[in-house]
Amino acid sequence: SPAPLKVGQAEAYIEANKVALANDIARGNGETIVGLSKVYGCSNSQEFGQALKSNYASIYPSANASSAEITHNI
């Protein structure tokens, strides 16, 4: 599991980019996915984006999911 520091950084990034990130995850690519992959130390943002896209419904279980919930789901 990721280190607590990474989780905190990821949650802050998700909070700051919430709307754009949701749109990018729905598409499976975009600037916010590249940024988030760097936060997580993931070297392949394309693969990361596709994994996020295929799990969109699990990552965003509701329209008003909190940043903490989204981070946990990722």
C-alpha positions as CSV (number, residue, x, y, z in Angstrom):
1,S,0.0,0.0,0.0
2,P,1.2,3.6,-0.7
3,A,3.0,5.5,2.1
4,P,0.8,7.9,4.1
5,L,2.7,10.8,2.6
6,K,1.8,9.8,-0.9
7,V,-1.8,9.3,0.1
8,G,-1.9,12.8,1.6
9,Q,-0.3,14.3,-1.5
10,A,-2.7,12.4,-3.8
11,E,-5.7,13.6,-1.8
12,A,-4.5,17.2,-2.0
13,Y,-3.9,16.8,-5.7
14,I,-7.3,15.3,-6.2
15,E,-9.0,18.0,-4.2
16,A,-7.2,20.8,-6.2
17,N,-8.1,19.2,-9.6
18,K,-11.4,17.5,-8.8
19,V,-13.6,18.4,-11.8
20,A,-10.8,18.1,-14.4
21,L,-9.6,14.8,-12.9
22,A,-13.1,13.3,-13.1
23,N,-13.3,14.3,-16.8
24,D,-9.9,13.0,-17.5
25,I,-10.6,9.7,-15.8
26,A,-13.8,9.3,-17.8
27,R,-11.7,9.7,-20.9
28,G,-8.8,7.7,-19.7
29,N,-6.2,10.4,-20.4
30,G,-5.3,14.0,-19.7
31,E,-3.0,16.3,-17.9
32,T,-4.4,15.6,-14.4
33,I,-3.8,11.8,-14.9
34,V,-0.2,12.5,-15.8
35,G,0.1,14.7,-12.7
36,L,-1.6,12.1,-10.5
37,S,0.6,9.3,-11.8
38,K,3.7,11.4,-10.8
39,V,2.3,11.8,-7.3
40,Y,1.9,8.0,-7.0
41,G,5.3,7.4,-8.6
42,C,3.7,5.5,-11.5
43,S,6.0,5.6,-14.6
44,N,3.3,4.7,-17.2
45,S,0.6,7.4,-17.1
46,Q,-1.2,5.9,-20.2
47,E,-1.6,2.5,-18.5
48,F,-2.6,4.3,-15.2
49,G,-5.2,6.3,-17.1
50,Q,-6.7,3.2,-18.7
51,A,-6.9,1.5,-15.3
52,L,-8.6,4.5,-13.8
53,K,-11.0,4.7,-16.7
54,S,-12.0,1.1,-16.4
55,N,-12.6,1.5,-12.7
56,Y,-14.5,4.9,-13.0
57,A,-17.7,3.6,-11.4
58,S,-15.7,2.3,-8.4
59,I,-13.6,5.4,-8.0
60,Y,-16.6,7.7,-8.2
61,P,-19.5,5.8,-6.5
62,S,-21.5,9.0,-6.3
63,A,-21.5,12.5,-7.9
64,N,-20.5,14.0,-4.6
65,A,-17.7,11.6,-3.6
66,S,-15.2,13.3,-1.3
67,S,-11.5,13.7,-2.2
68,A,-10.7,11.3,0.6
69,E,-13.1,8.7,-0.8
70,I,-11.8,9.1,-4.3
71,T,-8.2,8.7,-3.1
72,H,-9.1,5.6,-1.1
73,N,-10.9,4.1,-4.1
74,I,-7.9,4.7,-6.4
